[in-house]
Amino acid sequence: MLFNSIGYLFFLPATVLFYYLIPFRWRWALLLAASYFFYLLWRVEFVLVLMTATAVSWFAARQMGRLPDKRQRVKYLVSVIVVNLGMLVFFKYLGFFTAVVNQLAGIAGKGTMLPLYSLLVPVGISFYTFQTIGYTLDVYRGILKPEKNIGIYALFVSFFPLVLAGPIERGRRLLPQFQVEHKFDPLLFSSGLRLILWGLFKKIVIADRLSIFVQAIYSEPGYFHGVETGLGIVLMLMQVYADFSGYTDIAIGSARLMGFRLSPNFNRPFSARSVADFWSRWHISLTTWLRDYVYFSLPAKFHGKVVKWRLNINLLLTFVLVGFWHGPYWNFIIFGLLQGTYMVLANISRPLMTGFNHISGLEKSPSLLKWLNIAATFLLISSSGFFFGQHALGDSWLMIRNLSDFSHTGTAVMELIKNVDLLAGIALIVFMLWFEYQVAERSFASKFMGKHIVIRFAAYLLMVMFILAMGVFSSQKFFYFQF
């Protein structure tokens, strides 16, 4: 069931209504049933994978809770990693690894070839696998006590607002929220509705409109050149942001209707002043998960001392994982490697940049320096968009080559100007970024809530009408469902 479907328009209000009508002690059961119903509408077989990941991690955590010594807990931690991560690798990465083995065998002159597999990937598996492993690691480290009620733990893993594409929640943040009774909170409820409305606007009006142009560029890269290719790469980044942050807004808003508070996943990433700053604002639940459970776990000492070169290697490895997490394609590995390389180079060149800013006088113009850093960051992130996608690696190189071909620029610009949907999409991007700036920096939400109720409802009605009039209603899946 898609958030942008008619079915969800009925499913969500019905779930929220019954949630507040029934006694508190049965609410977790209602949400668990609703979450599994929501998930099994994709494919019944997917539920078996979800149930296995849930059962293995719950049992292992319970056993670890009975053992005071970490050394005794290791075998249960390993079992969760092997089973849950093993299922992720089997469904999502098996075809990639067998193809690599066959390529290496061919280079070595070996005749034996492994069969290539193309399995249907259970939707959301990348998200709930990390969620279950993170929970188990917290129990192993003694940060979190294991959840005794398997039903409540199953709800933690399958909670319908987040099971398909996050945010990747921590047990210590979400599990306690299932243990307390949530009274109806009009302010939280209304903020949830506003988030849902804003998320639908970003998805249906902006992201799906931009995808018409962007997908044409990525599906036929040899047909487009120069300004068209450059614009397509930039708009792809904007499309992904509007789509994924729109999903997150709807997810967080849906949970708020019932009193739950999910973790934020975006924080105005296009205001970032460095690549590191960008990744602290983009897909926050993934990057913080990898920071806490991978980056900090990698060895950083050499001869007993923490050394920068090891930290930089760890950074590269972590962001290769960021890229590979998105999908079993060389494109994504290169994408992650680029992000890590950007940050390593920034770390190495920081003294030089500080000296340059001093000599050039930029440090005396902080506003100018800020905007230069924002522009440079946006350029670096956008340029890596050549490799962000499930297209062939050869298509990425073709787009890079075609970017420098401006032989038909005049004709291309005239065609772009005639594309009303494209111009409308660009204008809507500007509005989206401006509006989110107003909310974050100008206290727009509090000022808006201070307006008369008639003005507020008129604004909501206007937004609904705008979505109905300008939306692209093709029931497109959210971009991150493929991951």
C-alpha positions in Angstrom: 0.0 0.0 0.0 1.4 3.3 -1.0 1.2 6.5 1.1 0.0 8.3 -2.1 -2.8 5.8 -2.8 -6.5 5.9 -2.2 -6.2 2.8 0.0 -4.0 4.6 2.5 -6.5 7.5 2.6 -9.0 5.0 4.1 -6.5 2.8 6.0 -4.8 5.5 8.1 -8.0 7.2 9.4 -9.6 3.9 10.3 -6.4 2.8 12.1 -6.2 6.0 14.1 -9.9 6.0 15.0 -9.8 2.5 16.4 -6.5 3.2 18.1 -8.2 5.9 20.3 -11.4 3.9 20.7 -10.0 0.7 22.1 -8.5 0.2 25.6 -4.8 1.0 25.9 -3.8 -2.6 26.7 -4.9 -3.7 23.3 -3.5 -0.9 21.2 -0.2 -2.5 20.5 -2.1 -5.6 19.1 -4.2 -3.3 16.9 -1.1 -1.6 15.5 0.7 -4.9 15.0 -2.3 -6.3 13.0 -2.6 -3.1 11.0 1.1 -3.0 10.3 1.2 -6.6 9.1 -1.9 -6.1 7.0 -0.2 -3.0 5.5 2.9 -5.0 4.7 1.4 -8.1 3.4 -0.5 -6.1 0.7 2.8 -6.0 -1.1 3.4 -9.8 -1.2 2.5 -12.4 1.3 5.9 -14.1 1.0 7.6 -10.9 2.2 5.9 -11.3 5.6 7.8 -14.5 6.2 11.2 -12.7 5.8 10.0 -9.9 8.1 8.8 -12.5 10.7 12.1 -14.4 10.6 14.2 -11.2 11.1 11.9 -10.3 14.0 11.9 -13.7 15.7 15.6 -14.3 15.5 16.6 -10.9 16.8 14.0 -11.0 19.6 15.1 -14.5 20.8 18.8 -13.6 20.6 18.3 -10.4 22.6 16.3 -12.2 25.2 19.1 -14.8 25.6 21.7 -12.0 25.8 19.7 -10.3 28.5 20.2 -13.4 30.7 24.0 -13.3 30.3 26.1 -10.7 32.2 29.3 -11.4 30.3 29.7 -9.9 26.9 31.8 -12.9 25.8 28.9 -15.2 26.4 26.6 -12.9 24.4 28.7 -12.9 21.3 27.3 -16.1 19.8 23.7 -14.7 19.9 24.9 -11.4 18.4 26.7 -13.3 15.6 23.5 -15.4 15.0 21.4 -12.3 14.4 24.0 -10.7 12.1 24.4 -14.0 10.1 20.7 -14.6 9.7 19.3 -11.1 9.3 22.2 -9.7 7.3 22.4 -13.1 5.4 18.8 -12.7 4.3 19.6 -9.1 3.1 22.6 -10.3 1.1 20.7 -13.3 -0.3 17.8 -11.4 -1.6 19.5 -8.1 -2.5 23.1 -8.8 -3.3 23.4 -12.5 -4.4 23.1 -11.7 -8.1 25.8 -9.0 -7.8 28.3 -11.2 -6.0 27.8 -14.2 -8.4 28.3 -11.8 -11.3 31.6 -10.5 -9.8 32.8 -14.1 -9.1 32.1 -15.0 -12.8 33.9 -11.9 -14.0 37.0 -12.7 -11.9 36.8 -16.4 -13.1 36.7 -15.2 -16.7 39.8 -13.0 -16.1 41.6 -15.9 -14.5 40.7 -18.2 -17.4 38.5 -20.5 -15.4 35.6 -22.2 -17.2 33.3 -22.7 -14.3 30.5 -20.2 -14.1 28.1 -19.7 -11.2 24.4 -19.3 -12.1 23.1 -15.7 -12.0 20.2 -15.1 -9.7 17.6 -12.3 -9.9 15.4 -12.4 -6.9 12.5 -10.3 -5.9 13.7 -8.1 -3.1 11.3 -7.9 -0.1 10.3 -4.2 0.2 11.9 -2.5 3.2 14.4 -5.2 4.0 17.3 -2.8 4.0 15.6 -0.7 6.6 14.2 -3.3 9.0 17.5 -5.4 8.8 19.4 -2.4 10.1 16.8 -1.7 12.7 16.9 -5.3 14.1 20.7 -5.4 14.1 20.9 -2.0 15.8 18.5 -3.2 18.5 20.5 -6.4 19.0 23.8 -4.5 19.2 22.3 -2.1 21.9 21.3 -5.1 24.0 24.7 -6.7 23.5 26.4 -3.5 24.6 24.1 -3.2 27.7 22.6 0.1 26.4 19.1 -1.4 26.2 17.3 -4.1 28.1 15.7 -6.7 25.8 11.9 -6.4 25.2 10.1 -9.2 26.9 6.8 -9.0 24.8 7.5 -10.4 21.4 4.3 -8.7 20.1 5.5 -5.2 21.0 9.0 -6.0 19.6 7.3 -7.2 16.4 5.5 -3.9 16.3 8.8 -2.1 16.7 10.1 -3.8 13.6 7.0 -3.6 11.5 5.4 -0.3 12.5 3.6 0.7 9.3 4.7 4.3 9.0 8.4 3.3 8.9 8.6 -0.4 7.8 8.9 0.4 4.1 11.5 3.2 4.0 12.4 4.3 7.5 13.4 6.3 9.4 15.6 3.5 10.9 14.6 3.8 14.5 16.5 2.8 17.6 14.9 0.5 20.2 15.7 2.9 23.1 13.7 5.7 21.3 10.7 3.9 19.9 10.1 0.8 22.1 9.2 2.9 25.3 6.6 4.8 23.3 4.6 1.6 22.8 4.6 1.1 26.6 2.8 4.3 27.5 -0.7 5.4 26.8 -1.0 8.3 24.3 -3.9 10.6 25.0 -5.3 12.5 22.1 -3.2 15.6 21.6 -4.9 18.2 19.3 -1.6 20.1 18.7 0.4 16.9 17.9 -2.5 15.6 15.8 -2.8 18.8 13.7 1.0 19.0 13.2 0.8 15.4 12.0 -1.8 16.3 9.4 0.2 19.3 8.2 3.3 17.0 7.8 1.2 14.5 5.8 -0.2 17.3 3.6 3.3 18.8 3.0 4.7 15.3 2.3 2.0 14.6 -0.3 2.7 18.0 -1.9 6.4 17.2 -2.2 5.8 13.7 -3.6 2.8 14.2 -5.9 3.3 17.7 -7.1 7.1 18.1 -7.2 8.9 14.7 -7.2 6.5 12.9 -9.6 6.5 16.0 -12.0 10.3 16.2 -12.0 10.6 12.4 -12.6 9.1 12.8 -16.1 12.1 14.9 -17.2 14.7 13.1 -15.1 13.8 9.6 -16.0 13.9 10.6 -19.7 17.6 11.7 -19.2 18.6 8.5 -17.3 16.7 6.1 -19.6 18.1 7.6 -22.8 21.5 9.2 -21.8 22.8 9.1 -25.4 20.0 11.3 -26.6 20.7 14.3 -24.3 23.7 16.6 -24.2 25.1 19.6 -22.5 22.6 21.7 -20.7 19.9 19.0 -20.8 22.2 16.5 -19.1 23.5 19.0 -16.5 19.9 20.1 -15.7 18.8 16.5 -15.5 21.5 15.6 -12.9 20.6 18.6 -10.7 16.9 17.9 -10.9 17.5 14.2 -10.1 18.9 15.3 -6.8 15.9 17.6 -6.2 13.5 14.8 -7.2 15.0 12.3 -4.8 14.9 14.9 -2.0 11.3 15.8 -2.6 10.3 12.2 -2.9 12.2 10.7 0.0 11.7 13.6 2.4 8.1 13.7 1.3 7.8 10.0 2.3 9.5 10.8 5.7 7.1 13.7 6.3 4.1 11.4 5.7 5.6 8.7 7.9 6.4 11.0 10.8 3.0 12.7 10.4 1.1 9.4 10.4 2.8 8.4 13.6 2.1 11.7 15.2 -1.7 11.2 14.7 -1.4 8.4 17.3 1.0 10.3 19.6 4.3 8.6 18.4 7.4 10.7 17.6 9.7 9.3 15.0 13.2 10.4 14.4 13.8 13.2 11.9 15.5 12.1 8.6 16.2 15.4 6.9 17.3 18.8 8.0 17.5 21.2 5.0 20.4 19.4 3.4 20.8 22.0 0.6 21.9 24.6 3.2 24.9 22.4 4.0 28.4 24.1 3.9 30.4 20.9 3.4 29.8 17.3 2.2 30.1 16.1 5.8 27.5 18.7 6.8 25.3 17.5 3.9 25.4 13.9 5.2 24.6 15.1 8.7 21.4 16.5 7.2 20.4 13.8 4.6 19.0 10.4 5.5 20.1 11.1 9.1 18.8 7.8 10.5 21.1 5.8 8.0 24.2 7.9 8.4 24.0 8.0 12.2 23.3 4.2 12.3 26.5 3.6 10.2 28.4 6.1 12.3 27.4 4.4 15.6 27.6 0.8 14.6 30.2 0.7 11.8 32.5 3.8 11.9 33.0 3.8 15.6 33.6 0.1 15.6 36.4 0.2 13.0 40.0 0.2 14.4 41.4 3.7 14.6 44.6 3.2 16.5 48.1 2.5 15.2 50.7 1.5 17.7 48.3 2.4 20.5 47.5 5.9 19.2 44.5 7.2 17.2 45.9 8.3 13.8 44.2 10.5 11.1 45.0 8.2 8.2 43.1 5.3 9.9 40.2 7.6 10.6 40.2 8.6 6.9 40.2 5.0 5.8 37.3 4.3 8.1 35.5 7.2 6.6 36.0 5.9 3.1 34.9 2.4 4.1 31.8 3.7 5.9 30.7 5.7 2.8 31.3 2.8 0.5 28.8 1.0 2.7 26.4 4.0 2.4 26.6 3.6 -1.4 26.4 -0.2 -1.4 23.4 -0.1 1.0 21.4 1.6 -1.8 21.8 -1.3 -4.2 24.0 -4.0 -5.7 25.4 -1.8 -8.5 28.9 -0.5 -9.2 27.2 2.9 -9.6 26.3 3.0 -6.0 29.7 1.9 -4.8 31.4 4.7 -6.8 28.8 7.1 -5.5 29.7 6.2 -1.9 33.4 6.2 -2.6 33.0 9.8 -4.0 31.3 11.0 -0.9 34.0 9.5 1.3 36.8 10.9 -0.9 35.2 14.4 -0.8 35.3 14.3 3.0 38.8 12.8 3.3 40.1 15.5 0.9 38.3 18.2 3.0 40.0 16.8 6.2 43.4 16.8 4.6 43.1 20.3 3.0 41.4 22.0 6.0 44.6 23.9 7.0 45.2 25.0 3.4 41.6 26.3 3.1 41.9 28.1 6.4 45.0 29.8 5.2 43.5 30.6 1.8 40.4 32.2 3.5 42.7 34.3 5.6 44.9 35.5 2.7 42.0 36.1 0.4 40.1 38.0 3.0 37.1 35.6 2.8 37.2 35.1 6.5 36.2 38.8 6.9 33.1 38.2 4.7 31.4 35.3 6.5 28.2 35.7 4.5 30.0 35.4 1.2 32.1 32.5 2.5 28.9 30.7 3.7 27.3 31.0 0.2 30.5 29.9 -1.6 30.6 26.8 0.7 26.9 26.0 0.1 27.4 26.4 -3.7 30.5 24.2 -3.7 28.8 21.5 -1.6 25.8 21.5 -3.9 28.1 21.2 -7.0 30.0 18.3 -5.5 26.9 16.4 -4.4 25.1 17.0 -7.7 28.1 15.9 -9.7 28.0 12.5 -7.9 24.5 12.1 -9.2 25.8 10.6 -12.4 26.3 7.4 -10.4 23.2 7.5 -8.3 20.8 5.0 -9.8 20.3 1.5 -11.1 21.3 2.3 -14.6 24.3 0.7 -16.3 27.7 2.0 -15.3 28.4 2.7 -19.0 25.4 5.1 -19.0 27.0 7.1 -16.3 30.2 7.5 -18.3 28.1 8.4 -21.3 26.3 11.2 -19.4 29.6 12.5 -18.2 30.9 12.7 -21.8 27.7 14.2 -23.1 27.8 16.9 -20.5 30.6 18.7 -22.3 28.8 18.6 -25.7 27.1 22.1 -26.1 26.8 21.9 -29.9 23.0 22.0 -29.8 22.7 24.3 -26.8 20.4 26.9 -28.5 17.9 24.3 -29.6 18.0 22.5 -26.3 17.4 25.7 -24.3 14.4 26.6 -26.5 12.9 23.1 -26.0 13.4 23.4 -22.2 11.7 26.8 -22.2 8.7 25.3 -24.0 8.4 22.5 -21.4 5.8 24.0 -19.1 5.8 21.0 -16.7 9.6 21.4 -16.3 9.4 25.1 -15.6 6.6 24.5 -13.1 8.7 21.9 -11.4 11.7 24.3 -11.1 9.4 27.0 -9.7 8.0 24.5 -7.2 11.5 23.5 -6.1 12.3 27.2 -5.3 9.0 27.4 -3.3 9.8 24.2 -1.4 13.3 25.3 -0.4 12.0 28.8 0.5 9.1 27.4 2.6 11.4 25.0 4.5 13.7 27.9 5.2 10.8 29.9 6.6 9.8 27.0 8.9 13.3 26.4 10.1 14.7 29.9 10.4 11.7 32.2 10.6 9.4 30.4 13.1 6.8 30.1 10.4 4.9 27.2 12.1 4.4 29.1 15.4 3.4 32.3 13.5 0.9 30.3 11.4 -0.6 28.6 14.3 -1.2 32.0 15.8 -3.5 32.9 12.9 -7.3 32.7 13.2 -8.7 29.2 12.6 -10.5 30.3 9.5 -7.2 31.5 7.9 -5.5 28.2 8.8 -8.3 26.0 7.4 -8.4 28.2 4.3 -4.6 27.6 3.8 -5.1 23.8 4.2 -8.0 23.8 1.8 -5.9 25.8 -0.7 -3.1 23.3 -0.4 -5.4 20.3 -1.0 -6.9 22.0 -4.0 -3.4 22.8 -5.4 -2.4 19.1 -5.0 -5.5 17.9 -6.8 -5.0 20.5 -9.6 -1.2 20.2 -10.0 -0.5 16.6 -8.8 0.8 13.8 -11.0 -1.6 11.0 -10.1 0.2 8.0 -11.5 0.6 6.1 -8.2 4.3 6.1 -8.6 6.2 4.3 -5.9 8.5 6.2 -3.6 12.0 6.4 -4.9 13.6 4.7 -1.8 11.3 1.6 -2.0 13.8 0.2 -4.5 16.4 0.1 -1.7 
